[in-house]
Amino acid sequence: MDLSTYTGKHLELSIVLLLSLAVVNYCSASKILIIPLPYSSHVIQQVYIAELLISHDHRVDMALPSTFHGPGKIQSKGINVHFYAGKHPDLFSDPSMAKGFWENLESIMNIPPWIGFRGMVPLFTPFCHNALGDQKFYETLKKENYDLVIADALPMSRFNLVLPYRLGVPYVAFEGGYEPHLTRLPALPSFVTNSILTATTPNMTFWERLRSTVEMFIWINFGGVDELTSSSLVQKYAPEKPAISVDEIAMKSVLWIIDQD
C-alpha cells in the first residue's frame, strides 16, 4: 500500500474546515478515532485525513482488523492503530474470499446496487462481527475517551457507526453517495441524484429524472441489507443502548462527508 500515491490536495481545505466545525466545542487538541472500511483505497483516503488532523495538533488513532496487511506504514505517519481480532475469516486471512471478490466484482457492478450489494454481504460480514464482537477491543477504545469518531459509512460498512454509538462519542459519517433520508438534508431525487445509483448531470432529460426518482425510492425502501443494518446488531453488540437500526444511528451523525471520486 503506497500512501505516497494518494494526494487529494483538493480535499484539504474542506476536510479541515468541516472537521473543525464538528469539534468546535473543543478548544484544545482532540483525540479522534478513525474507523475505515479496511480496503486499501479506503484506508489510504482515511490516512490522508488523519495526517491533516495531526498537522492541526489532534491525536488520531485508527481501528483495523488484526489481519490487515501493512499497518506499519500507517503507524509511521504518527497514527496509533488499534486492532480488532479476526475471529471470523475475512478477505485478508482467507485467500479464497479475496479471489471470489475480484472474480465477481465486474458482474456485481453491472447490476442494480440494491441487488449487487446483497451479493457482497459475505465479504463485509466478517469485518462487521469481528469489529463489533471483540469486547477487549471495545474496552480499549472506551479507555481512550475519544472526542470524535470518523467512520466509513458506506451502505455496506455502516455497521462501523455502532461502535461510536455504543461508546457515546459524537461521530462523523464518511460516505460515497448522497442519501438525503439519512443526512437530514432532503432533496428531490429528480434533481439531486445518488452517484451510487445513477451517474447523471444537471442537464438530465425527463426520463433520466424519472429513473433517478424510481431508483431512490427502491433504494430507500428495499436497498438495505438486514444483516448489516437492522437493530439486531445493536441488540447483540450494544445491549446497554436503545435498540435502533444502523440507519437510525447514521441519522445521528454530527456531520456527513460525501466523497464522490
Secondary structure, 3 states (H helix, E strand, C coil): CCHHHCCCHHHHHHHHHHHHHHCCCCCCCCEEEEECCCCHHHHHHHHHHHHHHHHCCCEEEEEEECCCCCHHHHHCCCCEEEEECCCCCCCCCCHHHHHHHHHHHHHHHCCCHHHHHHHCHHHHHHHHHHHHHCHHHHHHHHHHCCCEEEEECCCCCHHHHHHHHHHCCCEEEEECCCCHHHHCCCCCCCCCCCCCCCCCCCCCCHHHHHHHHHHHHHHHHHCCCHHHHCCHHHHHHCCCCCCCCHHHHHCCCCEEEECCC
